[in-house]
Every structure is written in C-alpha cells, then in structure tokens.
Amino acid sequence: MLAGAFVTCGNQAGIIPLVNDVEVWGREAGVRTRPESLEDVQEVLKHAYGSGSAVIPWGGGTGQDYGAPPRKADILLDLSGINALVAHEYADMTVTVQAGMTLAALQEQLAQHGQFLPLDPPQPEKATVGGILATNACGPLRLGYGTVRDWLIGITVVDAQGRLVKGGGKVVKNVTGYDLPKLHVGALGTLGVIVEATFKVSPNPGRDLEGASTRLWNETRPVSLLLHEDIQGRFLVALYHGTETVTDAAAQRGAEIATECGLTPVQVYPGELVPESPAAPVQVRLVAPPAAAVALHAAAFDALVETAATLDTWLGVGTLTLSWDADDEKARTGVARALMLAKVRGVRFTLLHGSLALRSGGVEALWFPAPPARVLHERVKEALDPYNLLNPGRFVCGI
C-alpha cells in the first residue's frame, strides 16, 4: 500500500542506482522504484495520478537517450522486476512475456522448443521486451521478417490512472476490438506503461526442419542484407536462412555479387552468423525508399567521411544508421551534416542516441520532418493521459 510519502513496492528492494539517468534527462528522478508484480505497477501509477507525479518507465536503459528529455522526472519506474515468461504455447507458436524480460532471455526460453522471435535490436542482453515495444526497436533482420509490429498480437498496459488495460489477444487469428497494441509501439511510454505482451514466434532457422521446409521460398532470399562501411573499408554482409544446400547456393551467388561490386575479398561463414546492429553513444538514422538506399549510403559517406562515422545501410529496407564512437566535436558535426543531408535528399532523420546537449536543440534536432499527424498524436495523448504524467514532453513534437 502507498500512504503518505512514496515508498517502493514488493520486497522493498526497489531503490536502486540506474545507469546515467542524470545525463539521460538532465535531472535526478525523485524516487526510484522496482515493482515485482503488475499490481505493484498499478499502485505506483495510482499514487502518481493522485499526487500529480511524473512517471518515467525504465526497461534496460538502452533507449532512454532516444527522444526529448522529459520535462519532469518524479518517479523512475524500473520494470526489470516483472520479467516472467507467462505462457509459451509452442504448438500454436505464440508466447506471452512480461515487459521486464530481456530479449536475450526470451530467445533462450524459445530456443528450447526450436523457436525464436525474429527481432534483433542492439544490445539484446539489456534491451527489454517493454523497451523494444516502446521504442519500436529493430535491426537488419527487418528485411526478411518485418518489425515488432508484425509480430505483436496482444498487449497489456497500465494507464495513467493505474488501470490495467488489455488489447489484442493471445492467438494469431485475432480481429476483434481496437488495435491497441500498435498504438503503444513506438509511443515511448507516453500513453501507458507496457507490462505484458504476446507475440507470434517463428521456427528457429536451421533447427526446425519442418518449419524451414514450409518457408523454403522465403529463406532462399537474404533475410538481412547489410552494407557496412567504416575506416576499415566497405563490406556487404548477406544472411540466409534455410537448408544447407539452399544457403550454400545463396552464399555462392552473394559472393559473386560482392566480387562484381568490387567489395572486400569474399568470405563465407557457415552457421548462425548474424550481423550485429551497431551500438554507439551517438547514432543517427536516415530512412529513404529502398531503391534509393545505395545512393543515400554513398552520399552520406561523402558528406561524413571526415567525421569518422560508421555507416550501416539495410539494403531492401532503406535504413541507414550512422554511428560515432565518442560524443565529441566530430560526432556533433556529423549529426548536423546528417540532418542537412536529410533535408536536401528529402529523407527522414532521427537522432537515435545522443547526449542531453544534442537532444536539446528542439524537435528538428530529434526528428525530421515533423509528423503530419501531430494534432492526432496530441488528441490521443490528451485522451489517455489527460494530466500529462507519463514521460511528459518526450514524444514527437514535445508531446
């Protein structure tokens, strides 16, 4: 129970130091709490609603420097304590998991039945299910498998008044009701605190022969095609899933294409080699039509070569991630040039990771162009969080 001054929930183990929150937001959170049940989360939100306190949901911390810093940070709600695997219906190929479980831990559980969730955001050992949903995080596997929206079928959130709200379902063929799950994907925790999610899952490629044979056509094409460039050179990394015969043939053709393109000497790696999504203190994402991805990569290299940027372009998707290993003058110059490049070429710009100084330059420094549906976003926010308690000011255009 919460009475008088705010206290932690569960076993009182909730007040813990968390990573770099001063730098992330520019202020200390008034109270840190680590609930250990959905009911605890509800109690925290009910208390916040009654006291007018701003709540900052926290998962693994890998995306807390994405978006604008919240205007208030009264209660830091660490969700790592709600991390259970609720249900794995492996025959139906669905899984329900609490929001605090890391992606790596979930994949380990799914692998016991030859399955996996085909999402590959950076730092899966830290990134939590709730955080991945809140930031709409993904990686190069998006080319073959799509994004988190394509795999999410149900969600449970605690709203700003502490009420438990559910949307979607726990079966794949679910078509009733409003599409609440998609509303919370990418909302940065501004519309509700995600506490549980249900996903479709996929057979683990190379381990589930029956599943692989039924998806043979799709898995003869690359599920990830990454063009990587840094001071070491340019590399094309193609990932194929399927039987050994199919992947060998695909890899051979990939080697021929790499040679024709004049890339670095070709190497073929058997087994489960997956290109990692970049993780760096300063990152920018540019998004163009897939057909323009190579041209965008070349233009970005020419504009940013002096800033020591690393370029990762997901061919077939149209996404270019620019990374800098340090938040220094070169990185800041690179971010500014990337924004100018986005304006000139008419592509989308997002500051994925950056210091408080980088993220304090207004909406355009975070997202370009501004979303045309801003008024709709504001109305949804007002309807679901009328007192503006959940991550106030963090979402697009300061919502």
N, C-alpha and C positions, 0 to 999 in steps of 0.2 A: 504494500500500500504506500501511497505517496501522501505525506502530510507535512505541512509547513515547508521547510527548506527541501529542495530536491535532493533525493538520495538515489543511490544505484539500485538496480533490480537484481533479482536472482540471489546469488550467494554472496553478494557484496564484493565480488571480485572485479567490479566494473570500472573503477577509476584506474586507468592505465595510461602510460605515455604512448602517444601515437606519433607517426613519422612526420616531422617537419610541418605541423599544422600552422605554425606562425608564418612560415614562408608561403604556404599554400593560400592562406586567407588574409594575411596581414594583421591577424589578431588572434589572441588566445580564445579557445572555447571556454565558456563559463564553467561548465560541468561536462565531464566525460562519463558515459555510462555504457555498460556492456550487458544488455539483456540476454537471457538464456531461454526464452520462450516467446511465442507470439503474443501471449497475454502480457508479458513484460513490456514488449514494444507498444502494445496498446496503452498500457499505463503511462508510459513515457509521453506518448502523443496526447493523451487526455490531460496530463499535467501541463504540457506545453500549451495546449489550447486554452486551458483555464487561466494560465499566467501570462499569455502573450509572448512566450519564449520561442525564439527561432531554433529550429532543429536541423542539424547537419548530418544526414545519413553517411556512414563511412563503411566501406567494404574492405578491400585490401589496400586502398590508398593509391592504386596505380593510376587512377584517373582524376584525382582530386585537384590537379592543376589544369584541368580542362574546363573551359568556360570562365565566366567572370567570377571574381571573388564575391561570396555572399555579403550582403550589407550588414547582417547580424549573425552571430555565431554563439548563441547562448548555451545550447546543449549539443555535444558531439555524441551521436548515436552509433556506437561501434556494433556492427551486426555480425561480427565473427563468431559470437556465441550461439547463433542459430544456424547450424551447419549440418543438419541431419539429412540423410537420404530417406525421404519419406516413403517412396514406393518406386520399385523398378519392375514394371510389367514387361519383362523382356520378350515374352511371346507376342505381345501387342506392340513392342518396340516403342514404349514411352517410358519416361522417368519423371518423377516429381521430387524436387530437391529444395531445401531451404536456402535462402538467399546468401547466407554467410559461407557456404561451402565454396572452396576454390575450384576452378575449372580442372586443375591437375588432379585433385582428389576425386572429383566426379568422374573423370576419364578412367581413373584407376578402378573405380567401382564398376563402371560399364564394361570395361575390358574383361572382367571375369565371365561375362556372357558373350564375348566376341562382338561387342558393340562400342560405339563412340558417338559423341556429339561433335559434328564436324564444324567446330568453331576454333579459331586459332589466333586470338588476340595476343598482344605481347604479355609476357610475364604470367603465364597460366598458373604458376605455383603461388602467385599472390592475388591475381585477379579473381574476384568472387562472382558467383552467378548473378547476384543482385547488381553489382557494379557493372558487369558486362552488359546487362539489360539496360541499366540507367544511362550508360554512355554509348550504347549501340556499337560496341567494340567488335571488330572483326579483323581478319588477316587475309593473306593471299589465297587461302582455300575458298574464299568467296567466289572465285571464278567457277569452280566446279560444283559448289554446294549452296551458294547463296549466303544470306546474312542471318543474324539471330532472329529476325522477324519471320523468316521462312521455317524455323524450327520450333518456335514458341507456340504452344497451343492453349496454355492456361496460365493464369497469374493470380496471386493473392497479395493485396497491399493493405496497409493500414493508412487510412486517410488522415487529414489534418485534425480531425476531431477524435481520433483514436478508434474509429470503427473499422472492423475487418470487412474488406470488400473483395469479392471474387469475380473473375471474368474468364471467359473461355471454358475449357473443360479438361478432362484427363483422358480423352480419346481423340484419335486423329480426326474422325468424321464428326466435327462439332460445328454446327452452323447457326446456333440459336444465340440471341442476345447481341448486345453491342460488342464491338471488337475492342474491349478494354485492354487486352494485352498489348496491342500495337500502340495504344495511346501512351503507355508508360515507357515504351522502348525509346531511348534517346532523350527522355524528358529530364535527365539529370536529377532525379529525385525531387522535382519541384511540384509534382502532382500527388504524390503519395510515397510511402516507404514500402518498397518491394520486400516481401518476406518469404515468398514461396513461388516456385514456377514449375510448370510442366512442359516438357519438350518431347517432340519426336526424336528418335535416335536412329542411327544408321549402322548397318553391319560394318564391322571393322575390316577395312580392305586388306586382303591377303590372309585373313584369319578365318573368315566366314565364307567358305567356298560356295555355299548355296546362294548367299546374298550377293557374292561377287558375280556369279554366273547370270543372275537375273538383271544385274546392272552392267553387263559387259559392254554394251554400246557406249554408255556414258563414260566408262572408265578406260576406254581406249584413247580418249582425248585427255589433255592435261587438266587436272583439277586445280593446278596452280601454275602460273607462268609468270615468273618474276624477272624483271630486268634490273639488275643491281649495278650501281656504279659508285666508286669511291677512288681514293688516291691509288689503290692497287690496280685499278683497271675496270673493265666492264665485263659482266658475267650474265648469261642467260641461264636461269635455273628452271627446268621443267619437271613437274612432279606428275607421275602417272600412277593410277591405281588399277589393279586387275590381276589376271593370271600372269605367270612368269613369261609365257610366250607373247602375250599381248604387250606387256610392259617392255620386254626386250625389243620388240619391233618398234614401239613408240619411241623408246630411248634412242634407237638407232637413227630413226628419222629426225629426232630432235638434234642429234649430233650433226647430221648433215646440214640442217638449217643453221645451226650455230657456226659451222665452218663457212657456209655460204655468206653469212653476215659478218665474217671477219672478227668474231669474238675470240676470247682466250682459248687455248687448247682445250679440247673437249675431254671431260671425264664422266664416266657413267658409274653411278653408285647404286648397287642393288640394296634392297631392304627398305627400311622405313625412314629414309632421309626426307625431312620436311624443312623447307627454308623458314627460318625464324623471322617473325615480324620484328622490325627494329625497335629498340628501347633506348631512349636518349633523353637528357634533360630539356632539350629544345627540339620540338618537332612541328612541322607544318604539313598539312595535307592539301593537295590540289586535285580536283576532280574534273575530268573532261570526258566527252564522249569516247567510248572505247576505241573508235577508229582514229582518234587524234592522240592516243596515249604516247606513241613513239615520238611524234613531233613535239609534244609537250615535254617529254623527257629531254630531248636534245636542246630545246630552248632553255629549260631550267639549268641544264649543265653549263651552257654558255653564259648564263646570267649569274650563276652562283659558284663557278669553279674557284674563284678567289676566296670564297668564304669557308672553304673546307667542308662543304656539305656532302653528305652521303645520300644518294638517290636510290629509291626503291619504287619501281613502277610495276603495278599489277596489270599486265597486258590482258586484254579481253574484258577488263573491268573499267579501266580508265582512271585509276587512282595512283597518284604519285605522292610518296611520303619523303619529305626532306628532313634529315636529322643532323644535329650538331652535337658533338661530344661534350661541349662545355658551353655554359651560358656566358659568353664573352662578347666582345665587340664584333667579332666576325659573325657570330650567330645572330646578333641583333641586326647587323647589316643584311644578312641573308634573309631574315624574316621580312624585312622591309622590301627587299627586292622580289621576294616570292609574292607578296601582296601586289606589287606593281605588275608583275608578270600575269597574275590572275586577272587584273583589270584590263590589261592590254589584250589578252587572248580570250577574255570572256569565259573564264572557268571559275569554279568555286574554290574558295580559300577557307581553311580552318586552321587556327592555332591549336594543335593537339596538346602540346606540353610546353610550358614556359614559366618563367619566374613571375612574381607579382608585378614587377615593373613592366614586363612585356604585355601582361594581360590587363593593364590599367589604362590602355590607350583608347578606350571606347569600344563600341560594338564592332566597328570595321576592323579593329586590330585582332578580333577573335573570329569573326565570320564575315565573309564577303561572297556574294551580295547579301544584304539583309533579306530575310524570308518574306515573300509577298503575303503570307498568311499571318502576319504579326497580330492583327486585330483578333483573328480567330484564336491564336495562342493565348492572348490576354483574356479573352472571354472564358476559355476553358480553365485557365488558372484561377480566375475570379470565382468560377462556379465550384471548383474542387478545393480551393484553399482561399476562402474569402478574406482571411486575416493575414495572408501572405507570410505564413510561418515556416514553410518548407523551402529551404535553400533560397531565401529571398534574393532576387536580383541576379541569380546565377545563370539562368537560361537565356536563350537568344533574345537580344534587344533588352536585356536587363529585367526580364520577367521573373 
